[in-house]
Amino acid sequence: MRAQPAILLRDLSWPEPGSPAEQVLLAQAEHAISVEIATPERFASIEREWRDLTTRALAANVFMEPSIVAAAAFADGVEMHVLLAWAAKETAGPVRLVGAWAFACRRPTSLVPLTVLKSPVHPHGCLGIPVLDADIAADVLMRMLDTVVQEPDLPKLVEINSLDDAGPIAALFADVLARRGSRHVRLEPRRRPQLVKGLAEAAHLSSSREKALRQKHRRLDKRGQLSCTTHQAPEEIRAALEEFLALEIAGWKGKAIERGHAIRRFPANETFFRAAIEGLATRGLAKISALRSDGKPVAMQITVQSGSTAFTWKSAYDEAQRDCAPGILMLQEVTAALLADPAIAVVDSCNHRDDGYMAEFWSGRKPVLDMVLDARRGMTPAFLLLGGAERARQRLQVEARRTHRALRSAKASVSSLIQSKLQRLRDIGARPPADEGPTKTAPARVAKSAPAAKPGRERSGRDAE
């Protein structure tokens, strides 16, 4: 049975249980889904309902956690909205939270002069999917998009960064958008590493690779006693985060010339991460792992969690110890701990693409893409403009990456050739002179005595020679 038209609520608190007001709303909500357009503060106030939803979700998304949404609103100061969907499981039953989707009102990635609803709400978010009750996910998503269309103050164009391109979420979006006739553009399909317990775990390494890593571990251990620590208590997290920020900005990410994106380079990002990690830590949803040499961190990993899915959000390592691969050694420790945790079923790498050392060490892959869609049905001029701009941006990015790879390859080839020539010159300069043995003296020619001339006779020319 199809749900009735959505009941729109704005920034309302749910009435007291058993009150007449609740009974009225319950009666209205029978077999219906109501969608509330809420603020981040309102979202943060329904912690119990949200936590219950995460146990029933079609897919988990830590970047929809109230702590992260509130931190982004606090740090960025941009307008944000959270769609909260409510429904009763059965007639006269209690109303439950059945969906949550947070958006920031921003310019699209293509910088077209339009305002779109953007998810995730912060540029450092790595997944933009809504959190939906698995039993009625299609109806909830349909109602959410209807709400966007019906609310005059909301932009109608939606930009989703890192949307699942396989599995139940991908099938859900394909079905709902097709039934609505909502236009959409798929952008930059790609894969990123993940772990799926029991299906796609740590990748098998060759014996030579394992031997090399053991050697690096021993070499690093000789420089200082190695230990691996995990910080989970809020006060421990706070101190470890300071170490992480210092370690990250000391490397290439802290250099403007390298277009580094270290958190501390941008005050708004630092404000966001401090608030987000602290909020998650108070709920037991964040941990910071550290590989230490004589107590000093040489590699660190921030992992956050929602439901049964963990997300390896940020990592940093001491570049002075690069020859010992501390980041890889840290990853091995973190991977083993995550796979041993009974509360975790899936681990998302949060990589943008299928690269980096996680691509070597994790066997699973998560297909993702970006998407822009129009919540309205049919084609609109605004969507034509945005869709065309996003396609053009993607083509330019593809060409830019191809050119960048070609230049890097050419640079590496030229550098290799120059090094080869220089080495040959050094070899020639260092070569000892050839051993010619003792100097030989040419034998002296002994002139033959000319026969004595007979008296009265001159020597002929032949004799004179």
Secondary structure, 3 states (H helix, E strand, C coil): CCCEEEEEEECCCCCCCCCHHHHHHHHHHCCEEEEEEECHHHHHCCHHHHHHHHCCECCCCHHHCHHHHHHHHHHHCCCEEEEEEEEECCCCCCEEEEEEEEEEEECCCCCCCCCEEEECCCCCCCCCCCEEEHHHHHHHHHHHHHHHHHCCCCCCEEEEEEEECCCHHHHHHHHHHHHHCECEEEEEEEEEEEEECCCECECCCCHHHHHHHHHHHHHHHHHCCEEEEEECCHHHHHHHHHHHHHHHHCCHHHCHHHCCCCHHHCHHHHHHHHHHHHHHHHCCCEEEEEEEECCEEEEEEEEEEECCEEEEEEEEECHHHHHHCHHHHHHHHHHHHHHHCCCCCEEECCCCCCCCHHHHHECEEEEEEEEEEECCCECCHHHHHHHHHHHHHHHHHHHHHHHHHHHHHHHHHHHHHHHHHHHHHHHHHHCCCCCCCCCCCCCCCCCCCCCCCCCCCCCCHHHHC
